[in-house]
């Protein structure tokens, strides 16, 4: 039990505890960010299925999507910031044998790109609709699942 609180040789206990807090908060914010990325495309599916005469339903879904996107964007900032703090501030993933971090950073870049794509899609819906079917949005909705799966495997398994 005492080993949990002890830092490796040459590293202070306060440094280790602070790093663990940063890591814990990073995980919480990433999970929250991805929760938004999981749900926002579901709203797009519903928007794509709204009949043209159902203005109230369309407006309600657009309001939900705008609020969710704003909240999800706010959650992404500390998720990314804390991740960069772990990498640049604490040196996690640096040195030889840490190719997994380069792959994870690429996955993070893809997640940010996906988030940006959601922003563009919502803007299209707000301008009057999208040309894509609800089936396309159902497939689009699977992308963040694959991104999260890849990120978790890279961080936990560290395959290279």
C-alpha positions as CSV (number, residue, x, y, z in Angstrom):
1,X,0.0,0.0,0.0
2,X,2.8,2.4,0.9
3,X,4.4,1.8,-2.6
4,X,1.4,3.6,-4.2
5,X,2.5,6.8,-2.6
6,X,6.2,6.4,-3.2
7,X,7.8,7.9,-6.2
8,X,10.5,6.1,-8.2
9,X,14.1,6.8,-7.1
10,X,15.2,10.3,-7.8
11,X,11.6,11.7,-8.3
12,X,9.8,13.5,-5.5
13,X,6.5,12.3,-4.1
14,X,4.8,15.7,-4.8
15,X,5.9,15.5,-8.4
16,X,4.3,12.0,-8.8
17,X,1.1,12.9,-7.0
18,X,0.7,16.0,-9.1
19,X,1.3,14.0,-12.3
20,X,-1.3,11.5,-11.2
21,X,-3.9,14.3,-10.6
22,X,-3.1,15.7,-14.1
23,X,-3.5,12.2,-15.6
24,X,-6.8,11.5,-13.7
25,X,-8.3,14.9,-14.9
26,X,-7.0,14.2,-18.4
27,X,-8.9,10.9,-18.4
28,X,-12.1,12.5,-17.1
29,X,-12.1,15.3,-19.7
30,X,-11.3,12.9,-22.5
31,X,-14.1,10.7,-21.5
32,X,-16.5,13.7,-21.3
33,X,-15.3,15.1,-24.7
34,X,-15.9,11.7,-26.3
35,X,-19.3,11.4,-24.7
36,X,-20.2,14.5,-26.7
37,X,-18.6,13.2,-29.9
38,X,-20.7,10.0,-29.4
39,X,-24.0,11.8,-29.0
40,X,-23.7,14.7,-31.5
41,X,-23.9,12.5,-34.6
42,X,-27.0,10.8,-33.2
43,X,-28.6,14.2,-33.3
44,X,-27.5,14.5,-36.9
45,X,-29.2,11.1,-37.6
46,X,-32.4,12.5,-36.2
47,X,-32.0,15.8,-38.1
48,X,-31.6,13.9,-41.3
49,X,-34.8,12.1,-40.7
50,X,-37.0,15.1,-39.8
51,X,-39.7,15.7,-42.4
52,X,-39.5,19.2,-44.1
53,X,-42.8,20.3,-42.6
54,X,-41.7,19.6,-39.0
55,X,-40.1,22.9,-38.3
56,X,-40.5,22.8,-34.5
57,X,-38.8,19.4,-34.3
58,X,-35.9,20.5,-36.5
59,X,-35.4,23.7,-34.4
60,X,-35.4,21.7,-31.2
61,X,-32.8,19.3,-32.5
62,X,-30.6,22.1,-33.8
63,X,-30.8,23.8,-30.4
64,X,-29.8,20.5,-28.7
65,X,-26.9,20.1,-31.2
66,X,-25.6,23.7,-30.8
67,X,-25.6,23.4,-27.0
68,X,-24.0,20.0,-27.0
69,X,-21.3,21.1,-29.5
70,X,-20.5,24.2,-27.4
71,X,-20.2,22.1,-24.2
72,X,-18.2,19.4,-26.0
73,X,-15.8,22.0,-27.4
74,X,-15.3,23.4,-23.9
75,X,-14.5,19.9,-22.6
76,X,-12.0,19.3,-25.4
77,X,-9.8,22.2,-24.3
78,X,-8.7,20.8,-20.9
79,X,-8.6,17.3,-22.3
80,X,-6.0,18.4,-24.9
81,X,-4.3,20.8,-22.6
82,X,-3.8,18.2,-19.8
83,X,-2.6,15.7,-22.4
84,X,0.0,18.0,-23.7
85,X,1.0,18.8,-20.1
86,X,1.6,15.1,-19.5
87,X,3.6,14.8,-22.6
88,X,5.7,18.0,-22.6
89,X,5.6,18.8,-18.8
90,X,6.2,15.3,-17.4
91,X,7.8,13.7,-20.4
92,X,5.3,10.8,-20.7
93,X,6.0,9.0,-23.9
94,X,9.4,10.5,-24.6
95,X,12.6,8.6,-25.1
96,X,13.3,5.4,-27.0
97,X,10.6,2.7,-27.2
98,X,7.7,5.2,-27.1
99,X,6.4,5.0,-30.7
100,X,2.9,4.5,-29.2
101,X,2.8,8.2,-28.3
102,X,3.4,9.3,-31.9
103,X,0.5,7.0,-33.0
104,X,-1.7,8.3,-30.1
105,X,-1.0,11.9,-31.1
106,X,-2.1,11.0,-34.7
107,X,-5.3,9.6,-33.2
108,X,-5.8,12.8,-31.2
109,X,-5.3,14.8,-34.4
110,X,-8.0,12.6,-36.1
111,X,-10.3,13.2,-33.1
112,X,-9.8,17.0,-33.4
113,X,-10.5,16.7,-37.1
114,X,-13.7,14.7,-36.4
115,X,-14.8,17.4,-34.0
116,X,-14.2,20.0,-36.6
117,X,-16.2,18.0,-39.1
118,X,-19.1,17.9,-36.7
119,X,-18.9,21.7,-36.5
120,X,-19.1,22.0,-40.3
121,X,-22.0,19.5,-40.5
122,X,-24.0,21.4,-37.9
123,X,-23.4,24.6,-39.8
124,X,-24.8,22.9,-42.9
125,X,-27.9,21.8,-41.0
126,X,-28.3,25.3,-39.7
127,X,-28.2,26.7,-43.2
128,X,-31.1,24.5,-44.3
129,X,-30.1,20.9,-44.3
130,X,-27.6,18.3,-45.4
131,X,-27.6,16.2,-48.5
132,X,-26.6,13.1,-46.6
133,X,-28.9,10.3,-45.5
134,X,-29.5,9.2,-41.9
135,X,-27.6,6.0,-42.8
136,X,-24.5,8.0,-43.6
137,X,-24.7,9.7,-40.2
138,X,-25.1,6.4,-38.5
139,X,-21.8,5.2,-40.0
140,X,-20.2,8.6,-39.2
141,X,-21.3,8.1,-35.6
142,X,-19.0,5.0,-35.4
143,X,-15.8,7.0,-36.0
144,X,-15.3,8.3,-32.5
145,X,-15.7,4.7,-31.1
146,X,-12.8,3.5,-33.3
147,X,-10.7,6.6,-32.3
148,X,-11.2,6.0,-28.6
149,X,-10.6,2.3,-29.0
150,X,-7.3,3.0,-30.8
151,X,-6.2,5.6,-28.2
152,X,-6.9,3.3,-25.3
153,X,-5.1,0.4,-26.8
154,X,-2.1,2.6,-27.7
155,X,-1.9,4.0,-24.1
156,X,-2.5,0.7,-22.2
157,X,-0.8,-1.9,-24.4
158,X,1.9,0.4,-25.9
159,X,2.4,-2.0,-28.8
160,X,5.5,-0.1,-30.1
